[in-house]
């Protein structure tokens, strides 16, 4: 069985402006952070081995590139 996808969106100033419940739950489970609209995206990043890849992904998005990525989470 597949779980719901975790989805988020950021603006070009690196601030979160959309996330779904699954993403919020993933981040809270990963590093105990309760995310909210307007937080810097890297404050909302998972604390695991994907962190470096996630940072690269965010930096690409901040250049204006439309990016899609998949990260495996436990």
PDB file with SEQRES, HELIX, SHEET and CRYST1 records, atoms N, CA, C and O in Angstrom:
SEQRES   1 A   74  UNK UNK UNK UNK UNK UNK UNK UNK UNK UNK UNK UNK UNK          
SEQRES   2 A   74  UNK UNK UNK UNK UNK UNK UNK UNK UNK UNK UNK UNK UNK          
SEQRES   3 A   74  UNK UNK UNK UNK UNK UNK UNK UNK UNK UNK UNK UNK UNK          
SEQRES   4 A   74  UNK UNK UNK UNK UNK UNK UNK UNK UNK UNK UNK UNK UNK          
SEQRES   5 A   74  UNK UNK UNK UNK UNK UNK UNK UNK UNK UNK UNK UNK UNK          
SEQRES   6 A   74  UNK UNK UNK UNK UNK UNK UNK UNK UNK                          
HELIX    1 AA1 UNK A   21  UNK A   31  1                                  11    
HELIX    2 AA2 UNK A   41  UNK A   44  5                                   4    
HELIX    3 AA3 UNK A   51  UNK A   62  1                                  12    
SHEET    1 AA1 2 UNK A   8  UNK A  10  0                                        
SHEET    2 AA1 2 UNK A  16  UNK A  19 -1                                        
CRYST1    1.000    1.000    1.000  90.00  90.00  90.00 P 1           1          
ATOM      1  N   UNK A   1       0.848  -1.178   0.000  1.00  0.00           N  
ATOM      2  CA  UNK A   1       0.000   0.000   0.000  1.00  0.00           C  
ATOM      3  C   UNK A   1       0.894   1.243   0.000  1.00  0.00           C  
ATOM      4  O   UNK A   1       1.873   1.311   0.743  1.00  0.00           O  
ATOM      5  N   UNK A   2       0.551   2.217  -0.834  1.00  0.00           N  
ATOM      6  CA  UNK A   2       1.305   3.463  -0.911  1.00  0.00           C  
ATOM      7  C   UNK A   2       0.642   4.526  -0.058  1.00  0.00           C  
ATOM      8  O   UNK A   2      -0.584   4.624   0.004  1.00  0.00           O  
ATOM      9  N   UNK A   3       1.472   5.316   0.597  1.00  0.00           N  
ATOM     10  CA  UNK A   3       0.927   6.407   1.397  1.00  0.00           C  
ATOM     11  C   UNK A   3       0.747   7.637   0.522  1.00  0.00           C  
ATOM     12  O   UNK A   3       1.271   7.706  -0.590  1.00  0.00           O  
ATOM     13  N   UNK A   4       0.016   8.585   1.025  1.00  0.00           N  
ATOM     14  CA  UNK A   4      -0.194   9.851   0.338  1.00  0.00           C  
ATOM     15  C   UNK A   4       1.147  10.546   0.114  1.00  0.00           C  
ATOM     16  O   UNK A   4       2.022  10.499   0.979  1.00  0.00           O  
ATOM     17  N   UNK A   5       1.310  11.181  -1.022  1.00  0.00           N  
ATOM     18  CA  UNK A   5       2.545  11.909  -1.299  1.00  0.00           C  
ATOM     19  C   UNK A   5       2.644  13.151  -0.437  1.00  0.00           C  
ATOM     20  O   UNK A   5       1.645  13.808  -0.147  1.00  0.00           O  
ATOM     21  N   UNK A   6       3.871  13.464  -0.030  1.00  0.00           N  
ATOM     22  CA  UNK A   6       4.160  14.699   0.706  1.00  0.00           C  
ATOM     23  C   UNK A   6       4.438  15.784  -0.318  1.00  0.00           C  
ATOM     24  O   UNK A   6       5.316  15.617  -1.164  1.00  0.00           O  
ATOM     25  N   UNK A   7       3.712  16.893  -0.260  1.00  0.00           N  
ATOM     26  CA  UNK A   7       3.810  17.953  -1.258  1.00  0.00           C  
ATOM     27  C   UNK A   7       4.043  19.287  -0.576  1.00  0.00           C  
ATOM     28  O   UNK A   7       3.445  19.581   0.459  1.00  0.00           O  
ATOM     29  N   UNK A   8       4.933  20.105  -1.172  1.00  0.00           N  
ATOM     30  CA  UNK A   8       5.154  21.448  -0.665  1.00  0.00           C  
ATOM     31  C   UNK A   8       5.483  22.362  -1.840  1.00  0.00           C  
ATOM     32  O   UNK A   8       5.821  21.896  -2.928  1.00  0.00           O  
ATOM     33  N   UNK A   9       5.382  23.660  -1.608  1.00  0.00           N  
ATOM     34  CA  UNK A   9       5.772  24.663  -2.602  1.00  0.00           C  
ATOM     35  C   UNK A   9       6.436  25.813  -1.867  1.00  0.00           C  
ATOM     36  O   UNK A   9       6.086  26.131  -0.731  1.00  0.00           O  
ATOM     37  N   UNK A  10       7.423  26.443  -2.552  1.00  0.00           N  
ATOM     38  CA  UNK A  10       8.130  27.577  -1.962  1.00  0.00           C  
ATOM     39  C   UNK A  10       8.139  28.734  -2.940  1.00  0.00           C  
ATOM     40  O   UNK A  10       7.970  28.552  -4.146  1.00  0.00           O  
ATOM     41  N   UNK A  11       8.341  29.939  -2.398  1.00  0.00           N  
ATOM     42  CA  UNK A  11       8.498  31.099  -3.280  1.00  0.00           C  
ATOM     43  C   UNK A  11       9.998  31.310  -3.533  1.00  0.00           C  
ATOM     44  O   UNK A  11      10.825  30.597  -2.964  1.00  0.00           O  
ATOM     45  N   UNK A  12      10.343  32.261  -4.361  1.00  0.00           N  
ATOM     46  CA  UNK A  12      11.740  32.458  -4.736  1.00  0.00           C  
ATOM     47  C   UNK A  12      12.578  33.102  -3.635  1.00  0.00           C  
ATOM     48  O   UNK A  12      13.785  33.277  -3.807  1.00  0.00           O  
ATOM     49  N   UNK A  13      11.964  33.456  -2.512  1.00  0.00           N  
ATOM     50  CA  UNK A  13      12.723  33.947  -1.368  1.00  0.00           C  
ATOM     51  C   UNK A  13      12.965  32.820  -0.353  1.00  0.00           C  
ATOM     52  O   UNK A  13      13.370  33.077   0.781  1.00  0.00           O  
ATOM     53  N   UNK A  14      12.711  31.563  -0.773  1.00  0.00           N  
ATOM     54  CA  UNK A  14      12.956  30.393   0.078  1.00  0.00           C  
ATOM     55  C   UNK A  14      11.957  30.276   1.226  1.00  0.00           C  
ATOM     56  O   UNK A  14      12.298  29.753   2.287  1.00  0.00           O  
ATOM     57  N   UNK A  15      10.748  30.749   1.033  1.00  0.00           N  
ATOM     58  CA  UNK A  15       9.742  30.631   2.078  1.00  0.00           C  
ATOM     59  C   UNK A  15       8.639  29.665   1.649  1.00  0.00           C  
ATOM     60  O   UNK A  15       8.181  29.679   0.506  1.00  0.00           O  
ATOM     61  N   UNK A  16       8.240  28.848   2.577  1.00  0.00           N  
ATOM     62  CA  UNK A  16       7.183  27.880   2.338  1.00  0.00           C  
ATOM     63  C   UNK A  16       5.843  28.602   2.187  1.00  0.00           C  
ATOM     64  O   UNK A  16       5.472  29.406   3.041  1.00  0.00           O  
ATOM     65  N   UNK A  17       5.115  28.317   1.103  1.00  0.00           N  
ATOM     66  CA  UNK A  17       3.782  28.910   1.008  1.00  0.00           C  
ATOM     67  C   UNK A  17       2.687  27.883   0.830  1.00  0.00           C  
ATOM     68  O   UNK A  17       1.507  28.234   0.816  1.00  0.00           O  
ATOM     69  N   UNK A  18       3.051  26.628   0.695  1.00  0.00           N  
ATOM     70  CA  UNK A  18       2.050  25.561   0.651  1.00  0.00           C  
ATOM     71  C   UNK A  18       2.699  24.270   1.121  1.00  0.00           C  
ATOM     72  O   UNK A  18       3.849  23.992   0.780  1.00  0.00           O  
ATOM     73  N   UNK A  19       1.978  23.487   1.893  1.00  0.00           N  
ATOM     74  CA  UNK A  19       2.367  22.111   2.196  1.00  0.00           C  
ATOM     75  C   UNK A  19       1.118  21.349   2.584  1.00  0.00           C  
ATOM     76  O   UNK A  19       0.172  21.913   3.133  1.00  0.00           O  
ATOM     77  N   UNK A  20       1.129  20.054   2.290  1.00  0.00           N  
ATOM     78  CA  UNK A  20      -0.032  19.260   2.673  1.00  0.00           C  
ATOM     79  C   UNK A  20       0.212  18.588   4.023  1.00  0.00           C  
ATOM     80  O   UNK A  20       1.312  18.655   4.572  1.00  0.00           O  
ATOM     81  N   UNK A  21      -0.821  17.946   4.546  1.00  0.00           N  
ATOM     82  CA  UNK A  21      -0.742  17.326   5.873  1.00  0.00           C  
ATOM     83  C   UNK A  21       0.336  16.249   5.937  1.00  0.00           C  
ATOM     84  O   UNK A  21       0.996  16.099   6.965  1.00  0.00           O  
ATOM     85  N   UNK A  22       0.521  15.497   4.849  1.00  0.00           N  
ATOM     86  CA  UNK A  22       1.522  14.434   4.843  1.00  0.00           C  
ATOM     87  C   UNK A  22       2.930  15.015   4.980  1.00  0.00           C  
ATOM     88  O   UNK A  22       3.759  14.459   5.701  1.00  0.00           O  
ATOM     89  N   UNK A  23       3.206  16.122   4.300  1.00  0.00           N  
ATOM     90  CA  UNK A  23       4.525  16.742   4.417  1.00  0.00           C  
ATOM     91  C   UNK A  23       4.751  17.252   5.842  1.00  0.00           C  
ATOM     92  O   UNK A  23       5.824  17.054   6.412  1.00  0.00           O  
ATOM     93  N   UNK A  24       3.760  17.896   6.403  1.00  0.00           N  
ATOM     94  CA  UNK A  24       3.880  18.404   7.776  1.00  0.00           C  
ATOM     95  C   UNK A  24       4.153  17.261   8.747  1.00  0.00           C  
ATOM     96  O   UNK A  24       4.998  17.390   9.632  1.00  0.00           O  
ATOM     97  N   UNK A  25       3.451  16.153   8.590  1.00  0.00           N  
ATOM     98  CA  UNK A  25       3.651  15.001   9.467  1.00  0.00           C  
ATOM     99  C   UNK A  25       5.044  14.405   9.280  1.00  0.00           C  
ATOM    100  O   UNK A  25       5.682  14.010  10.257  1.00  0.00           O  
ATOM    101  N   UNK A  26       5.515  14.335   8.057  1.00  0.00           N  
ATOM    102  CA  UNK A  26       6.840  13.802   7.766  1.00  0.00           C  
ATOM    103  C   UNK A  26       7.930  14.625   8.457  1.00  0.00           C  
ATOM    104  O   UNK A  26       8.839  14.066   9.070  1.00  0.00           O  
ATOM    105  N   UNK A  27       7.834  15.941   8.355  1.00  0.00           N  
ATOM    106  CA  UNK A  27       8.839  16.812   8.965  1.00  0.00           C  
ATOM    107  C   UNK A  27       8.771  16.729  10.485  1.00  0.00           C  
ATOM    108  O   UNK A  27       9.803  16.683  11.156  1.00  0.00           O  
ATOM    109  N   UNK A  28       7.573  16.711  11.021  1.00  0.00           N  
ATOM    110  CA  UNK A  28       7.442  16.622  12.482  1.00  0.00           C  
ATOM    111  C   UNK A  28       8.007  15.293  12.993  1.00  0.00           C  
ATOM    112  O   UNK A  28       8.672  15.262  14.028  1.00  0.00           O  
ATOM    113  N   UNK A  29       7.742  14.181  12.264  1.00  0.00           N  
ATOM    114  CA  UNK A  29       8.286  12.879  12.648  1.00  0.00           C  
ATOM    115  C   UNK A  29       9.804  12.865  12.515  1.00  0.00           C  
ATOM    116  O   UNK A  29      10.495  12.272  13.344  1.00  0.00           O  
ATOM    117  N   UNK A  30      10.328  13.518  11.473  1.00  0.00           N  
ATOM    118  CA  UNK A  30      11.757  13.489  11.170  1.00  0.00           C  
ATOM    119  C   UNK A  30      12.595  14.284  12.156  1.00  0.00           C  
ATOM    120  O   UNK A  30      13.605  13.790  12.659  1.00  0.00           O  
ATOM    121  N   UNK A  31      12.175  15.532  12.440  1.00  0.00           N  
ATOM    122  CA  UNK A  31      13.031  16.369  13.293  1.00  0.00           C  
ATOM    123  C   UNK A  31      12.284  17.161  14.349  1.00  0.00           C  
ATOM    124  O   UNK A  31      12.862  18.049  14.976  1.00  0.00           O  
ATOM    125  N   UNK A  32      11.019  16.860  14.557  1.00  0.00           N  
ATOM    126  CA  UNK A  32      10.274  17.490  15.635  1.00  0.00           C  
ATOM    127  C   UNK A  32       9.849  18.925  15.376  1.00  0.00           C  
ATOM    128  O   UNK A  32       9.344  19.588  16.282  1.00  0.00           O  
ATOM    129  N   UNK A  33      10.045  19.421  14.153  1.00  0.00           N  
ATOM    130  CA  UNK A  33       9.701  20.804  13.825  1.00  0.00           C  
ATOM    131  C   UNK A  33       8.254  20.877  13.363  1.00  0.00           C  
ATOM    132  O   UNK A  33       7.831  20.118  12.491  1.00  0.00           O  
ATOM    133  N   UNK A  34       7.508  21.784  13.947  1.00  0.00           N  
ATOM    134  CA  UNK A  34       6.133  22.042  13.514  1.00  0.00           C  
ATOM    135  C   UNK A  34       6.214  23.141  12.466  1.00  0.00           C  
ATOM    136  O   UNK A  34       6.492  24.291  12.807  1.00  0.00           O  
ATOM    137  N   UNK A  35       5.975  22.813  11.187  1.00  0.00           N  
ATOM    138  CA  UNK A  35       6.150  23.815  10.132  1.00  0.00           C  
ATOM    139  C   UNK A  35       4.916  24.698  10.002  1.00  0.00           C  
ATOM    140  O   UNK A  35       3.808  24.326  10.387  1.00  0.00           O  
ATOM    141  N   UNK A  36       5.149  25.879   9.446  1.00  0.00           N  
ATOM    142  CA  UNK A  36       4.056  26.827   9.222  1.00  0.00           C  
ATOM    143  C   UNK A  36       4.344  27.605   7.936  1.00  0.00           C  
ATOM    144  O   UNK A  36       5.492  27.687   7.499  1.00  0.00           O  
ATOM    145  N   UNK A  37       3.326  28.160   7.351  1.00  0.00           N  
ATOM    146  CA  UNK A  37       3.471  28.986   6.163  1.00  0.00           C  
ATOM    147  C   UNK A  37       4.424  30.138   6.485  1.00  0.00           C  
ATOM    148  O   UNK A  37       4.330  30.755   7.546  1.00  0.00           O  
ATOM    149  N   UNK A  38       5.337  30.417   5.562  1.00  0.00           N  
ATOM    150  CA  UNK A  38       6.263  31.516   5.730  1.00  0.00           C  
ATOM    151  C   UNK A  38       7.620  31.138   6.298  1.00  0.00           C  
ATOM    152  O   UNK A  38       8.539  31.958   6.302  1.00  0.00           O  
ATOM    153  N   UNK A  39       7.762  29.893   6.783  1.00  0.00           N  
ATOM    154  CA  UNK A  39       9.064  29.463   7.301  1.00  0.00           C  
ATOM    155  C   UNK A  39      10.058  29.307   6.156  1.00  0.00           C  
ATOM    156  O   UNK A  39       9.659  28.942   5.050  1.00  0.00           O  
ATOM    157  N   UNK A  40      11.354  29.576   6.396  1.00  0.00           N  
ATOM    158  CA  UNK A  40      12.366  29.258   5.387  1.00  0.00           C  
ATOM    159  C   UNK A  40      12.331  27.755   5.103  1.00  0.00           C  
ATOM    160  O   UNK A  40      12.239  26.942   6.022  1.00  0.00           O  
ATOM    161  N   UNK A  41      12.405  27.400   3.828  1.00  0.00           N  
ATOM    162  CA  UNK A  41      12.230  26.014   3.430  1.00  0.00           C  
ATOM    163  C   UNK A  41      13.224  25.077   4.092  1.00  0.00           C  
ATOM    164  O   UNK A  41      12.849  23.976   4.494  1.00  0.00           O  
ATOM    165  N   UNK A  42      14.485  25.483   4.217  1.00  0.00           N  
ATOM    166  CA  UNK A  42      15.455  24.554   4.794  1.00  0.00           C  
ATOM    167  C   UNK A  42      15.230  24.310   6.284  1.00  0.00           C  
ATOM    168  O   UNK A  42      15.777  23.358   6.840  1.00  0.00           O  
ATOM    169  N   UNK A  43      14.431  25.159   6.940  1.00  0.00           N  
ATOM    170  CA  UNK A  43      14.019  24.875   8.315  1.00  0.00           C  
ATOM    171  C   UNK A  43      12.949  23.790   8.340  1.00  0.00           C  
ATOM    172  O   UNK A  43      12.654  23.219   9.390  1.00  0.00           O  
ATOM    173  N   UNK A  44      12.371  23.511   7.168  1.00  0.00           N  
ATOM    174  CA  UNK A  44      11.306  22.516   7.039  1.00  0.00           C  
ATOM    175  C   UNK A  44      11.815  21.251   6.361  1.00  0.00           C  
ATOM    176  O   UNK A  44      11.017  20.431   5.905  1.00  0.00           O  
ATOM    177  N   UNK A  45      13.124  21.084   6.290  1.00  0.00           N  
ATOM    178  CA  UNK A  45      13.715  19.943   5.590  1.00  0.00           C  
ATOM    179  C   UNK A  45      13.872  18.745   6.518  1.00  0.00           C  
ATOM    180  O   UNK A  45      14.090  18.907   7.719  1.00  0.00           O  
ATOM    181  N   UNK A  46      13.763  17.554   5.964  1.00  0.00           N  
ATOM    182  CA  UNK A  46      13.965  16.356   6.785  1.00  0.00           C  
ATOM    183  C   UNK A  46      15.383  16.296   7.338  1.00  0.00           C  
ATOM    184  O   UNK A  46      16.335  16.679   6.659  1.00  0.00           O  
ATOM    185  N   UNK A  47      15.520  15.821   8.556  1.00  0.00           N  
ATOM    186  CA  UNK A  47      16.838  15.625   9.175  1.00  0.00           C  
ATOM    187  C   UNK A  47      17.234  14.165   8.989  1.00  0.00           C  
ATOM    188  O   UNK A  47      17.068  13.347   9.893  1.00  0.00           O  
ATOM    189  N   UNK A  48      17.753  13.850   7.823  1.00  0.00           N  
ATOM    190  CA  UNK A  48      18.202  12.484   7.557  1.00  0.00           C  
ATOM    191  C   UNK A  48      19.228  12.506   6.433  1.00  0.00           C  
ATOM    192  O   UNK A  48      19.716  13.568   6.048  1.00  0.00           O  
ATOM    193  N   UNK A  49      19.549  11.342   5.916  1.00  0.00           N  
ATOM    194  CA  UNK A  49      20.575  11.255   4.877  1.00  0.00           C  
ATOM    195  C   UNK A  49      20.188  11.975   3.588  1.00  0.00           C  
ATOM    196  O   UNK A  49      21.049  12.188   2.735  1.00  0.00           O  
ATOM    197  N   UNK A  50      18.942  12.351   3.421  1.00  0.00           N  
ATOM    198  CA  UNK A  50      18.494  13.077   2.230  1.00  0.00           C  
ATOM    199  C   UNK A  50      18.755  14.577   2.318  1.00  0.00           C  
ATOM    200  O   UNK A  50      18.519  15.292   1.343  1.00  0.00           O  
ATOM    201  N   UNK A  51      19.230  15.069   3.446  1.00  0.00           N  
ATOM    202  CA  UNK A  51      19.334  16.523   3.669  1.00  0.00           C  
ATOM    203  C   UNK A  51      20.176  17.225   2.602  1.00  0.00           C  
ATOM    204  O   UNK A  51      19.774  18.277   2.104  1.00  0.00           O  
ATOM    205  N   UNK A  52      21.331  16.667   2.241  1.00  0.00           N  
ATOM    206  CA  UNK A  52      22.189  17.303   1.239  1.00  0.00           C  
ATOM    207  C   UNK A  52      21.481  17.339  -0.124  1.00  0.00           C  
ATOM    208  O   UNK A  52      21.501  18.364  -0.806  1.00  0.00           O  
ATOM    209  N   UNK A  53      20.866  16.235  -0.514  1.00  0.00           N  
ATOM    210  CA  UNK A  53      20.138  16.188  -1.781  1.00  0.00           C  
ATOM    211  C   UNK A  53      18.957  17.156  -1.755  1.00  0.00           C  
ATOM    212  O   UNK A  53      18.658  17.805  -2.758  1.00  0.00           O  
ATOM    213  N   UNK A  54      18.295  17.249  -0.615  1.00  0.00           N  
ATOM    214  CA  UNK A  54      17.156  18.151  -0.469  1.00  0.00           C  
ATOM    215  C   UNK A  54      17.611  19.602  -0.626  1.00  0.00           C  
ATOM    216  O   UNK A  54      16.942  20.399  -1.283  1.00  0.00           O  
ATOM    217  N   UNK A  55      18.766  19.943  -0.012  1.00  0.00           N  
ATOM    218  CA  UNK A  55      19.298  21.303  -0.118  1.00  0.00           C  
ATOM    219  C   UNK A  55      19.608  21.637  -1.589  1.00  0.00           C  
ATOM    220  O   UNK A  55      19.295  22.734  -2.051  1.00  0.00           O  
ATOM    221  N   UNK A  56      20.214  20.705  -2.316  1.00  0.00           N  
ATOM    222  CA  UNK A  56      20.514  20.903  -3.734  1.00  0.00           C  
ATOM    223  C   UNK A  56      19.225  21.119  -4.526  1.00  0.00           C  
ATOM    224  O   UNK A  56      19.152  22.001  -5.381  1.00  0.00           O  
ATOM    225  N   UNK A  57      18.219  20.310  -4.234  1.00  0.00           N  
ATOM    226  CA  UNK A  57      16.917  20.410  -4.884  1.00  0.00           C  
ATOM    227  C   UNK A  57      16.294  21.792  -4.648  1.00  0.00           C  
ATOM    228  O   UNK A  57      15.794  22.415  -5.585  1.00  0.00           O  
ATOM    229  N   UNK A  58      16.323  22.266  -3.404  1.00  0.00           N  
ATOM    230  CA  UNK A  58      15.756  23.574  -3.068  1.00  0.00           C  
ATOM    231  C   UNK A  58      16.520  24.685  -3.782  1.00  0.00           C  
ATOM    232  O   UNK A  58      15.913  25.605  -4.331  1.00  0.00           O  
ATOM    233  N   UNK A  59      17.844  24.603  -3.775  1.00  0.00           N  
ATOM    234  CA  UNK A  59      18.639  25.629  -4.448  1.00  0.00           C  
ATOM    235  C   UNK A  59      18.346  25.690  -5.945  1.00  0.00           C  
ATOM    236  O   UNK A  59      18.333  26.777  -6.522  1.00  0.00           O  
ATOM    237  N   UNK A  60      18.115  24.558  -6.576  1.00  0.00           N  
ATOM    238  CA  UNK A  60      17.719  24.546  -7.993  1.00  0.00           C  
ATOM    239  C   UNK A  60      16.373  25.245  -8.169  1.00  0.00           C  
ATOM    240  O   UNK A  60      16.192  26.037  -9.093  1.00  0.00           O  
ATOM    241  N   UNK A  61      15.440  24.947  -7.283  1.00  0.00           N  
ATOM    242  CA  UNK A  61      14.112  25.562  -7.372  1.00  0.00           C  
ATOM    243  C   UNK A  61      14.198  27.072  -7.186  1.00  0.00           C  
ATOM    244  O   UNK A  61      13.457  27.821  -7.822  1.00  0.00           O  
ATOM    245  N   UNK A  62      15.099  27.519  -6.318  1.00  0.00           N  
ATOM    246  CA  UNK A  62      15.222  28.950  -6.042  1.00  0.00           C  
ATOM    247  C   UNK A  62      15.809  29.731  -7.217  1.00  0.00           C  
ATOM    248  O   UNK A  62      15.733  30.959  -7.240  1.00  0.00           O  
ATOM    249  N   UNK A  63      16.392  29.035  -8.188  1.00  0.00           N  
ATOM    250  CA  UNK A  63      16.879  29.714  -9.399  1.00  0.00           C  
ATOM    251  C   UNK A  63      15.728  29.946 -10.377  1.00  0.00           C  
ATOM    252  O   UNK A  63      15.909  30.592 -11.408  1.00  0.00           O  
ATOM    253  N   UNK A  64      14.545  29.418 -10.053  1.00  0.00           N  
ATOM    254  CA  UNK A  64      13.390  29.554 -10.926  1.00  0.00           C  
ATOM    255  C   UNK A  64      13.098  28.301 -11.725  1.00  0.00           C  
ATOM    256  O   UNK A  64      12.102  28.239 -12.445  1.00  0.00           O  
ATOM    257  N   UNK A  65      13.959  27.301 -11.605  1.00  0.00           N  
ATOM    258  CA  UNK A  65      13.751  26.039 -12.316  1.00  0.00           C  
ATOM    259  C   UNK A  65      12.562  25.298 -11.686  1.00  0.00           C  
ATOM    260  O   UNK A  65      12.436  25.249 -10.462  1.00  0.00           O  
ATOM    261  N   UNK A  66      11.715  24.737 -12.507  1.00  0.00           N  
ATOM    262  CA  UNK A  66      10.637  23.888 -12.005  1.00  0.00           C  
ATOM    263  C   UNK A  66      11.237  22.506 -11.809  1.00  0.00           C  
ATOM    264  O   UNK A  66      11.711  21.891 -12.764  1.00  0.00           O  
ATOM    265  N   UNK A  67      11.218  22.022 -10.590  1.00  0.00           N  
ATOM    266  CA  UNK A  67      11.855  20.746 -10.275  1.00  0.00           C  
ATOM    267  C   UNK A  67      10.873  19.797  -9.609  1.00  0.00           C  
ATOM    268  O   UNK A  67       9.950  20.214  -8.909  1.00  0.00           O  
ATOM    269  N   UNK A  68      11.094  18.533  -9.841  1.00  0.00           N  
ATOM    270  CA  UNK A  68      10.301  17.485  -9.195  1.00  0.00           C  
ATOM    271  C   UNK A  68      11.300  16.438  -8.739  1.00  0.00           C  
ATOM    272  O   UNK A  68      12.189  16.053  -9.499  1.00  0.00           O  
ATOM    273  N   UNK A  69      11.163  15.982  -7.521  1.00  0.00           N  
ATOM    274  CA  UNK A  69      12.085  15.003  -6.992  1.00  0.00           C  
ATOM    275  C   UNK A  69      11.341  14.022  -6.099  1.00  0.00           C  
ATOM    276  O   UNK A  69      10.267  14.321  -5.578  1.00  0.00           O  
ATOM    277  N   UNK A  70      11.921  12.870  -5.937  1.00  0.00           N  
ATOM    278  CA  UNK A  70      11.383  11.883  -5.018  1.00  0.00           C  
ATOM    279  C   UNK A  70      12.454  11.572  -3.993  1.00  0.00           C  
ATOM    280  O   UNK A  70      13.616  11.354  -4.338  1.00  0.00           O  
ATOM    281  N   UNK A  71      12.057  11.554  -2.733  1.00  0.00           N  
ATOM    282  CA  UNK A  71      12.953  11.204  -1.645  1.00  0.00           C  
ATOM    283  C   UNK A  71      12.328  10.062  -0.890  1.00  0.00           C  
ATOM    284  O   UNK A  71      11.134  10.088  -0.593  1.00  0.00           O  
ATOM    285  N   UNK A  72      13.110   9.074  -0.580  1.00  0.00           N  
ATOM    286  CA  UNK A  72      12.614   7.951   0.211  1.00  0.00           C  
ATOM    287  C   UNK A  72      12.772   8.292   1.690  1.00  0.00           C  
ATOM    288  O   UNK A  72      13.832   8.738   2.128  1.00  0.00           O  
ATOM    289  N   UNK A  73      11.726   8.081   2.430  1.00  0.00           N  
ATOM    290  CA  UNK A  73      11.739   8.354   3.866  1.00  0.00           C  
ATOM    291  C   UNK A  73      11.258   7.120   4.606  1.00  0.00           C  
ATOM    292  O   UNK A  73      10.401   6.374   4.133  1.00  0.00           O  
ATOM    293  N   UNK A  74      11.823   6.934   5.755  1.00  0.00           N  
ATOM    294  CA  UNK A  74      11.390   5.789   6.576  1.00  0.00           C  
ATOM    295  C   UNK A  74      10.158   6.152   7.354  1.00  0.00           C  
ATOM    296  O   UNK A  74       9.636   5.328   8.104  1.00  0.00           O  
TER     297      UNK A  74                                                      
END                                                                             
